[in-house]
């Protein structure tokens, strides 16, 4: 049951990150979920490192760091994907 909660929280984190990040992102639901889960892992690791809770425990510091990490990850993914330029013939 904990995995389902973690995935749901990851989806919420990813959705919030997409709302915070300006501009239009070309991510689907799966991309949002993956980036949200990765952001949640980063948030949990940071919260655990500073001693505010366990990595799998939901807390405010971890949630804030997770959202910030997900926003940054969206920027990184967009940078790697780049803007597709139209081909002129």
C-alpha positions as CSV (number, residue, x, y, z in Angstrom):
1,X,0.0,0.0,0.0
2,X,2.9,2.3,0.6
3,X,4.0,2.1,-3.0
4,X,0.6,3.2,-4.2
5,X,0.7,6.2,-1.9
6,X,4.2,7.0,-3.0
7,X,3.1,6.9,-6.7
8,X,0.1,9.1,-6.0
9,X,2.2,11.6,-4.1
10,X,4.7,11.6,-7.0
11,X,1.9,12.3,-9.5
12,X,0.8,15.2,-7.3
13,X,4.3,16.6,-7.0
14,X,4.8,16.3,-10.8
15,X,1.5,18.1,-11.4
16,X,2.3,20.9,-9.0
17,X,5.8,21.2,-10.6
18,X,4.2,21.6,-14.0
19,X,1.8,24.2,-12.7
20,X,4.7,26.2,-11.1
21,X,7.1,25.9,-14.1
22,X,6.2,28.7,-16.6
23,X,5.5,27.8,-20.2
24,X,4.1,24.8,-21.9
25,X,5.8,21.5,-21.2
26,X,5.6,18.6,-23.6
27,X,5.3,15.9,-20.9
28,X,2.5,13.3,-20.8
29,X,1.0,11.7,-17.7
30,X,3.8,9.1,-17.5
31,X,6.5,11.8,-17.8
32,X,4.8,13.8,-15.1
33,X,4.6,10.7,-12.8
34,X,8.2,9.7,-13.4
35,X,9.6,13.2,-12.7
36,X,7.3,13.6,-9.7
37,X,8.5,10.3,-8.2
38,X,12.1,11.2,-8.8
39,X,11.5,14.6,-7.2
40,X,9.8,12.8,-4.2
41,X,12.8,10.5,-3.8
42,X,15.1,13.6,-3.8
43,X,12.9,15.3,-1.3
44,X,12.8,12.3,1.0
45,X,16.6,11.9,0.8
46,X,17.1,15.6,1.7
47,X,14.6,15.5,4.5
48,X,16.3,12.4,5.9
49,X,19.7,13.9,5.6
50,X,18.8,17.0,7.6
51,X,17.0,14.8,10.2
52,X,13.4,15.9,9.8
53,X,12.1,12.4,9.1
54,X,12.5,9.1,7.3
55,X,12.9,8.9,3.5
56,X,9.5,7.2,3.1
57,X,7.8,9.5,5.6
58,X,5.6,12.4,4.3
59,X,6.7,15.7,5.9
60,X,6.6,19.4,4.9
61,X,10.3,19.8,4.3
62,X,10.5,16.7,2.1
63,X,7.4,17.8,0.1
64,X,8.7,21.3,-0.5
65,X,12.1,19.9,-1.6
66,X,10.3,17.3,-3.8
67,X,8.4,20.0,-5.6
68,X,11.5,22.2,-6.1
69,X,13.4,19.2,-7.4
70,X,10.6,18.2,-9.8
71,X,10.5,21.8,-11.2
72,X,14.2,21.6,-11.8
73,X,14.0,18.2,-13.3
74,X,11.3,19.4,-15.8
75,X,13.8,22.2,-16.8
76,X,16.5,19.6,-17.3
77,X,14.3,17.3,-19.4
78,X,13.2,20.2,-21.5
79,X,16.8,21.2,-22.0
80,X,17.7,17.7,-23.2
81,X,14.7,17.4,-25.4
82,X,15.2,20.9,-26.9
83,X,12.9,22.8,-29.1
84,X,12.2,21.1,-32.4
85,X,12.9,23.5,-35.2
86,X,10.9,23.3,-38.4
87,X,12.8,22.0,-41.4
88,X,12.9,24.6,-44.2
89,X,13.0,23.1,-47.7
